[in-house]
Amino acid sequence: MFYENKIWFANTEDGSRIGMLPQMANRHGLVAGATGTGKTVTLKILAETFSEMGVPVFMADVKGDIAGMMKAGEDSEDMQKRIERFGLADKNFKYQGYPVTFWDIYGENGIPLRTTISEMGPLLLARILDLNELQSDILSIVFKIADDNDLLLIDTKDLKAMLNYVSANNKEFAALYGKMSPVSIAAILRAVVALEVAGGDKFFGETAIDVKDWFTTGSEGKGMITILDSESLINNGRLYSTFLLWMLSELFETLPEVGDLDKPKMVFFFDEAHLLFKGAPQALLDKIEQVVKLIRSKGVGVYFCTQNPRDIPDSVLAQLGNKIQHGLRAYTPSDQKAVKAAAQSFRENPAFDTYEAILNLGTAEAVVSVLDEDGIPTVAEKVFILPPQSRMGSISESERQSAIKGSVLYTKYAEYHDPDSAYEFLMRKGLEDEAAAEKAREEAEAEKQRAKEEAAAEKARAKEEAAAERQKKRTAKTIGNSVVGTVGREVGKTVGGKFGRFGKLLGGNLGASLGRGILSTLFKL
């Protein structure tokens, strides 16, 4: 509840009210505790109060029970006892619902929530794909090639087309971008296909979410509570955690610097926060730490919810000024060490042993410390968490669908759009290249055929000329023989008539000689 200008969420055993100062709410916080100790109720109390203050809230609904915040709570004997115990009857406590917008990466239990491959970037995408260092570097180069060629990477088919294009033209890119192993590119491609199977084909696309659309209020000026349905998403912890980190990064890059405000511009609650850090490379941990440190100046508060504080890296844990520690169980030496570490993170209260208190906390009980006016953590207090004003359980499917389709953002994001991007460009380029190659093949074949035909014609002409030459020689020879015979006979007759037998012989030789001279002349012609 928002009471006396404080975010009132608990009472001490003597009835003193414990709450956060609105101006310190963007110094981030931690809600930790074992399963069943009341973390979800605490998250709902805080979210309800921020909404009452007009502050938009983002929450990940891992178990499906946060959705009930859209409906007013129901009275019961137990609730009446709690209302009386906390003295809520005269503090304007009333059962009420809160403005809620449901989102879902898979588009089933909320408005489809999408982003693009380009907006996700190679660093976070490499985490989703679980790439090694070499593969991550190659993915960054592929993004660089896409940027240099003005190719938009919107969805997974764009990324696959780009990977195939780079692999096919590897030698051409090597001079400018370095060698990229086709084997590594193939490994990245397989990882992208696996991401599609896990729902990545629905998450990446247009219309991409504009995080500014979450900075809205509902009826009566209450801050809009944006709920991401994560019951299915949590099964893919890497996609879940990377999306949350991308969202923080997007906010950090989008929002202007505002400094210290009277109250946050928006508050984020990250349930199952350990998934953000599990298996994350150092570069990613550094990115998380940077965002958590600096996003406060953007007016955004971040609250991590996890089972054990040791799930959060020390560098991040040190940035969380408001702490609500529910009960922890210590069944092993390792568990005992974790509880001691959690206890030591609080300023000691001489009234009780923090370590023992954490071990013996019941449901809806906690050890807390918040920041005072000077930003200094208060001493640890053992408290009892207030009951929520909204419904404790979930909602029906018809109630959910009515809320989804009744949202003013539904028409903006419901439909999937497939703009002209890298896939379409490379498909056209492939068809154009194939057409050009086919045309070149046809021209080469035609040229080859022309050369073949010309060679055949030349051969035929040569053959005809050779035949004509042979015929010419045969004709000349025939004529020559005829002339020789005729001339020889005539000369022989003439000379023989005058000189007898000797004259015939002389005349024949003379005729033959004359005939050969004539024949030689004919051949020359």
URNOR-V190193 format. One record per residue. N is the residue number from 1. PSI is psi in whole degrees, 0 to 359 (NA if undefined). BURIAL is b if it has 9 or more other ideal C-beta (glycine too) atoms within 8 Angstrom, else e. D_CENTER is the distance of its C-alpha to the mean C-alpha in Angstrom with 1 decimal. Layout:
n | psi | burial | d_center
N | PSI | BURIAL | D_CENTER
N | PSI | BURIAL | D_CENTER
This chain:
n | psi | burial | d_center
1 | 149 | b | 39.6
2 | 109 | b | 40.0
3 | 132 | b | 43.5
4 | 42 | e | 45.6
5 | 32 | e | 42.6
6 | 154 | b | 40.8
7 | 88 | b | 37.9
8 | 120 | b | 40.3
9 | 354 | b | 38.8
10 | 163 | b | 41.5
11 | 150 | b | 45.2
12 | 175 | b | 47.1
13 | 330 | e | 49.8
14 | 6 | e | 52.4
15 | 1 | e | 50.6
16 | 137 | e | 49.2
17 | 137 | b | 46.0
18 | 127 | b | 42.9
19 | 164 | b | 40.2
20 | 148 | b | 37.7
21 | 132 | b | 38.5
22 | 323 | b | 36.1
23 | 348 | b | 36.0
24 | 1 | b | 34.9
25 | 337 | b | 32.2
26 | 14 | b | 29.5
27 | 13 | b | 30.4
28 | 170 | b | 28.1
29 | 172 | b | 29.3
30 | 132 | b | 29.2
31 | 112 | b | 30.2
32 | 158 | b | 30.9
33 | 157 | b | 33.0
34 | 163 | b | 33.4
35 | 133 | e | 32.6
36 | 9 | e | 35.1
37 | 357 | b | 36.3
38 | 19 | b | 35.2
39 | 318 | b | 31.8
40 | 319 | b | 30.5
41 | 318 | b | 33.8
42 | 316 | b | 33.5
43 | 319 | b | 30.0
44 | 319 | b | 31.4
45 | 313 | b | 34.5
46 | 315 | b | 32.5
47 | 319 | b | 30.1
48 | 317 | b | 33.2
49 | 317 | b | 34.9
50 | 319 | b | 32.2
51 | 318 | b | 32.0
52 | 329 | b | 35.8
53 | 355 | b | 35.5
54 | 15 | b | 33.3
55 | 122 | b | 30.2
56 | 149 | b | 26.9
57 | 142 | b | 25.3
58 | 133 | b | 21.9
59 | 142 | b | 22.2
60 | 121 | b | 20.2
61 | 96 | b | 22.5
62 | 326 | b | 22.3
63 | 355 | e | 25.7
64 | 2 | b | 26.1
65 | 356 | b | 29.2
66 | 338 | b | 27.9
67 | 335 | b | 27.8
68 | 351 | b | 31.6
69 | 342 | b | 31.5
70 | 347 | b | 31.8
71 | 151 | b | 35.2
72 | 147 | b | 38.4
73 | 164 | b | 39.5
74 | 139 | e | 42.4
75 | 150 | e | 45.7
76 | 170 | e | 47.1
77 | 319 | e | 49.8
78 | 319 | e | 47.4
79 | 321 | b | 45.8
80 | 322 | b | 49.3
81 | 319 | e | 50.1
82 | 321 | b | 47.0
83 | 318 | b | 47.7
84 | 319 | b | 51.3
85 | 320 | e | 50.4
86 | 357 | b | 48.1
87 | 40 | e | 50.5
88 | 343 | b | 47.9
89 | 324 | e | 50.3
90 | 18 | e | 51.5
91 | 29 | e | 48.1
92 | 25 | e | 46.8
93 | 130 | e | 44.9
94 | 148 | e | 44.1
95 | 127 | e | 41.8
96 | 154 | e | 39.1
97 | 170 | b | 35.7
98 | 152 | b | 33.0
99 | 127 | b | 30.6
100 | 141 | b | 27.4
101 | 125 | b | 24.2
102 | 137 | b | 22.2
103 | 153 | b | 18.4
104 | 126 | b | 16.4
105 | 325 | b | 12.8
106 | 355 | b | 14.6
107 | 20 | b | 16.9
108 | 315 | e | 20.0
109 | 24 | b | 21.6
110 | 175 | b | 20.4
111 | 134 | b | 19.1
112 | 130 | b | 15.6
113 | 116 | b | 13.1
114 | 159 | b | 10.0
115 | 177 | b | 7.8
116 | 161 | b | 6.2
117 | 317 | b | 3.6
118 | 318 | b | 7.0
119 | 327 | b | 7.8
120 | 320 | b | 5.4
121 | 159 | e | 7.0
122 | 328 | b | 7.8
123 | 309 | b | 9.9
124 | 325 | b | 8.0
125 | 322 | b | 5.3
126 | 326 | b | 8.7
127 | 315 | b | 10.1
128 | 318 | b | 8.1
129 | 353 | b | 9.0
130 | 49 | e | 12.4
131 | 152 | b | 13.0
132 | 181 | e | 16.4
133 | 316 | e | 17.4
134 | 314 | e | 18.0
135 | 323 | b | 14.9
136 | 319 | b | 13.0
137 | 318 | e | 15.3
138 | 320 | b | 14.8
139 | 320 | b | 11.1
140 | 321 | b | 12.2
141 | 320 | b | 14.8
142 | 318 | b | 12.8
143 | 319 | b | 11.0
144 | 317 | b | 14.7
145 | 318 | b | 16.1
146 | 316 | b | 13.9
147 | 316 | e | 15.1
148 | 335 | e | 18.6
149 | 14 | e | 18.8
150 | 42 | e | 17.4
151 | 122 | b | 14.8
152 | 132 | b | 12.2
153 | 98 | b | 8.6
154 | 306 | b | 8.1
155 | 184 | b | 6.9
156 | 329 | b | 6.8
157 | 331 | e | 10.3
158 | 315 | b | 9.9
159 | 318 | b | 8.1
160 | 318 | b | 10.9
161 | 321 | b | 13.5
162 | 319 | b | 12.8
163 | 316 | b | 13.2
164 | 322 | b | 16.3
165 | 315 | b | 17.6
166 | 320 | b | 17.5
167 | 318 | b | 19.1
168 | 333 | e | 21.7
169 | 33 | e | 22.7
170 | 316 | b | 22.4
171 | 324 | e | 26.0
172 | 325 | e | 25.6
173 | 342 | b | 22.7
174 | 322 | b | 24.5
175 | 323 | e | 27.0
176 | 326 | e | 24.6
177 | 355 | b | 21.6
178 | 164 | e | 23.3
179 | 139 | e | 23.4
180 | 118 | b | 20.3
181 | 127 | e | 21.3
182 | 330 | e | 20.6
183 | 317 | e | 20.7
184 | 319 | b | 17.8
185 | 320 | b | 15.7
186 | 323 | b | 16.7
187 | 319 | b | 15.7
188 | 319 | b | 12.1
189 | 318 | b | 12.3
190 | 322 | e | 13.9
191 | 324 | b | 11.3
192 | 318 | b | 8.6
193 | 319 | b | 11.6
194 | 323 | b | 12.3
195 | 321 | b | 9.0
196 | 317 | b | 10.0
197 | 326 | e | 13.4
198 | 2 | e | 12.4
199 | 1 | b | 11.2
200 | 334 | b | 7.5
201 | 338 | b | 9.0
202 | 329 | b | 10.6
203 | 323 | b | 8.1
204 | 121 | b | 6.0
205 | 184 | b | 9.0
206 | 145 | b | 12.1
207 | 127 | e | 14.1
208 | 147 | b | 11.8
209 | 138 | b | 13.7
210 | 109 | e | 16.2
211 | 341 | b | 17.1
212 | 339 | e | 20.6
213 | 346 | b | 21.2
214 | 349 | b | 21.6
215 | 64 | e | 24.5
216 | 168 | e | 27.0
217 | 158 | b | 30.2
218 | 208 | b | 31.7
219 | 150 | e | 35.4
220 | 18 | e | 38.0
221 | 11 | e | 35.6
222 | 143 | b | 33.8
223 | 138 | b | 30.3
224 | 132 | b | 27.6
225 | 108 | b | 26.1
226 | 120 | b | 22.5
227 | 120 | b | 21.9
228 | 114 | b | 18.6
229 | 118 | b | 19.7
230 | 14 | b | 18.4
231 | 318 | b | 21.0
232 | 323 | b | 18.6
233 | 327 | b | 15.5
234 | 339 | b | 17.6
235 | 338 | e | 18.1
236 | 78 | b | 14.5
237 | 326 | b | 15.3
238 | 319 | b | 12.4
239 | 319 | b | 9.9
240 | 308 | b | 12.7
241 | 322 | b | 13.4
242 | 323 | b | 10.0
243 | 314 | b | 9.8
244 | 320 | b | 13.4
245 | 319 | b | 13.0
246 | 318 | b | 10.4
247 | 317 | b | 13.0
248 | 315 | b | 15.8
249 | 321 | b | 14.5
250 | 317 | b | 14.0
251 | 316 | b | 17.5
252 | 320 | b | 18.9
253 | 336 | e | 17.8
254 | 318 | e | 18.9
255 | 146 | b | 22.2
256 | 162 | e | 25.4
257 | 133 | e | 27.7
258 | 349 | b | 30.3
259 | 206 | e | 32.1
260 | 129 | e | 34.0
261 | 166 | b | 34.2
262 | 334 | e | 36.6
263 | 158 | b | 33.8
264 | 154 | b | 30.0
265 | 330 | b | 28.0
266 | 152 | b | 25.6
267 | 135 | b | 25.3
268 | 134 | b | 22.4
269 | 119 | b | 23.3
270 | 101 | b | 20.9
271 | 157 | b | 22.4
272 | 47 | b | 22.0
273 | 339 | b | 21.1
274 | 336 | b | 21.8
275 | 337 | b | 18.4
276 | 328 | b | 16.9
277 | 344 | b | 19.1
278 | 119 | e | 19.6
279 | 11 | e | 18.8
280 | 135 | b | 17.0
281 | 163 | e | 17.8
282 | 322 | e | 20.3
283 | 322 | e | 18.0
284 | 321 | b | 15.8
285 | 320 | b | 19.1
286 | 322 | e | 20.4
287 | 316 | b | 17.6
288 | 313 | b | 18.3
289 | 317 | b | 22.0
290 | 314 | e | 21.8
291 | 314 | b | 20.0
292 | 320 | b | 22.5
293 | 317 | e | 25.4
294 | 341 | b | 24.7
295 | 342 | b | 23.2
296 | 321 | b | 26.8
297 | 350 | e | 28.0
298 | 359 | b | 25.6
299 | 19 | b | 27.5
300 | 131 | b | 24.9
301 | 140 | b | 26.0
302 | 127 | b | 23.9
303 | 120 | b | 25.5
304 | 135 | b | 24.4
305 | 122 | b | 25.8
306 | 170 | b | 26.3
307 | 326 | e | 29.2
308 | 135 | b | 30.3
309 | 334 | b | 30.1
310 | 351 | e | 29.7
311 | 341 | b | 26.1
312 | 129 | b | 25.4
313 | 146 | b | 25.8
314 | 322 | e | 29.0
315 | 329 | e | 27.5
316 | 318 | b | 25.6
317 | 327 | b | 28.5
318 | 342 | e | 30.8
319 | 355 | b | 29.0
320 | 99 | b | 29.7
321 | 332 | b | 33.1
322 | 118 | b | 33.6
323 | 132 | b | 33.9
324 | 107 | b | 34.7
325 | 110 | b | 35.4
326 | 181 | b | 36.3
327 | 144 | b | 38.2
328 | 152 | b | 37.2
329 | 140 | e | 38.9
330 | 87 | b | 40.2
331 | 345 | e | 41.1
332 | 163 | e | 40.6
333 | 324 | e | 41.4
334 | 318 | e | 37.7
335 | 319 | b | 37.4
336 | 320 | b | 40.5
337 | 320 | e | 39.1
338 | 320 | b | 36.0
339 | 319 | b | 38.3
340 | 319 | b | 40.4
341 | 319 | b | 37.4
342 | 318 | b | 36.4
343 | 321 | b | 40.1
344 | 345 | e | 40.4
345 | 351 | e | 37.5
346 | 152 | b | 39.9
347 | 131 | e | 42.9
348 | 137 | e | 45.9
349 | 117 | b | 48.0
350 | 348 | e | 51.5
351 | 340 | e | 52.0
352 | 163 | e | 50.0
353 | 113 | e | 48.2
354 | 319 | b | 44.5
355 | 311 | b | 43.8
356 | 324 | e | 46.1
357 | 315 | b | 44.9
358 | 322 | b | 41.3
359 | 333 | b | 42.6
360 | 15 | e | 44.7
361 | 138 | b | 42.6
362 | 183 | e | 42.7
363 | 136 | e | 40.3
364 | 18 | b | 39.5
365 | 154 | b | 41.1
366 | 160 | b | 39.5
367 | 127 | b | 40.3
368 | 158 | b | 38.9
369 | 131 | b | 38.9
370 | 169 | b | 37.9
371 | 136 | b | 38.2
372 | 189 | b | 41.5
373 | 332 | e | 42.3
374 | 6 | e | 42.1
375 | 18 | e | 38.8
376 | 132 | e | 40.6
377 | 136 | b | 39.8
378 | 165 | b | 42.6
379 | 157 | e | 44.3
380 | 141 | b | 43.0
381 | 138 | b | 44.2
382 | 124 | b | 44.4
383 | 170 | b | 43.5
384 | 127 | b | 43.1
385 | 138 | b | 40.1
386 | 157 | b | 41.0
387 | 152 | b | 40.3
388 | 159 | b | 37.7
389 | 344 | b | 38.9
390 | 175 | b | 36.2
391 | 139 | b | 36.1
392 | 323 | b | 35.5
393 | 200 | e | 34.0
394 | 196 | e | 31.4
395 | 166 | b | 31.9
396 | 164 | e | 32.6
397 | 322 | e | 30.2
398 | 322 | e | 32.2
399 | 319 | b | 32.0
400 | 310 | b | 28.3
401 | 325 | e | 27.9
402 | 319 | e | 30.5
403 | 321 | b | 28.6
404 | 307 | b | 25.3
405 | 344 | e | 26.9
406 | 353 | e | 29.3
407 | 143 | b | 26.7
408 | 344 | e | 26.8
409 | 354 | b | 23.0
410 | 313 | b | 22.9
411 | 333 | e | 23.7
412 | 324 | e | 21.1
413 | 354 | b | 18.1
414 | 319 | e | 19.5
415 | 140 | e | 19.0
416 | 133 | e | 15.9
417 | 141 | e | 16.0
418 | 88 | e | 15.0
419 | 170 | e | 15.9
420 | 113 | e | 17.1
421 | 202 | b | 14.3
422 | 318 | b | 13.7
423 | 309 | b | 14.4
424 | 318 | e | 17.5
425 | 314 | b | 18.7
426 | 329 | b | 18.5
427 | 315 | b | 20.2
428 | 316 | e | 22.9
429 | 320 | e | 23.3
430 | 317 | e | 23.7
431 | 319 | e | 26.3
432 | 316 | e | 28.0
433 | 320 | e | 28.2
434 | 319 | e | 29.4
435 | 318 | e | 32.0
436 | 319 | e | 33.1
437 | 320 | e | 33.5
438 | 319 | e | 35.4
439 | 319 | e | 37.6
440 | 320 | e | 38.3
441 | 317 | e | 39.2
442 | 317 | e | 41.5
443 | 320 | e | 43.1
444 | 320 | e | 43.7
445 | 320 | e | 45.1
446 | 318 | e | 47.4
447 | 319 | e | 48.5
448 | 319 | e | 49.3
449 | 320 | e | 51.2
450 | 317 | e | 53.2
451 | 321 | e | 54.1
452 | 317 | e | 55.2
453 | 319 | e | 57.3
454 | 321 | e | 58.8
455 | 320 | e | 59.7
456 | 319 | e | 61.3
457 | 318 | e | 63.3
458 | 320 | e | 64.4
459 | 320 | e | 65.5
460 | 318 | e | 67.4
461 | 316 | e | 69.1
462 | 321 | e | 70.1
463 | 318 | e | 71.5
464 | 317 | e | 73.4
465 | 320 | e | 74.9
466 | 320 | e | 75.9
467 | 319 | e | 77.6
468 | 322 | e | 79.4
469 | 319 | e | 80.6
470 | 321 | e | 81.9
471 | 322 | e | 83.6
472 | 317 | e | 85.2
473 | 318 | b | 86.6
474 | 319 | e | 87.9
475 | 314 | e | 89.7
476 | 320 | b | 91.1
477 | 319 | b | 92.4
478 | 314 | e | 94.0
479 | 318 | b | 95.7
480 | 314 | b | 96.8
481 | 320 | b | 98.3
482 | 317 | e | 100.1
483 | 317 | b | 101.4
484 | 314 | b | 102.5
485 | 318 | b | 104.4
486 | 312 | b | 106.1
487 | 318 | b | 107.0
488 | 317 | b | 108.3
489 | 317 | b | 110.4
490 | 316 | b | 111.9
491 | 319 | b | 112.7
492 | 319 | b | 114.1
493 | 315 | b | 116.4
494 | 310 | b | 117.7
495 | 321 | b | 118.4
496 | 327 | b | 119.6
497 | 332 | e | 122.1
498 | 328 | e | 123.7
499 | 7 | b | 123.4
500 | 210 | e | 123.4
501 | 320 | e | 121.2
502 | 322 | e | 120.2
503 | 323 | b | 119.4
504 | 315 | b | 117.0
505 | 316 | e | 115.2
506 | 318 | b | 115.0
507 | 322 | b | 113.9
508 | 316 | b | 111.2
509 | 320 | e | 109.7
510 | 320 | b | 110.0
511 | 320 | b | 108.4
512 | 319 | b | 105.5
513 | 316 | e | 104.9
514 | 320 | b | 104.9
515 | 318 | b | 102.5
516 | 325 | b | 100.1
517 | 317 | e | 100.1
518 | 317 | b | 99.4
519 | 319 | b | 96.5
520 | 321 | e | 95.0
521 | 320 | e | 95.1
522 | 318 | b | 93.4
523 | 322 | b | 90.5
524 | 325 | e | 90.1
525 | NA | e | 89.8
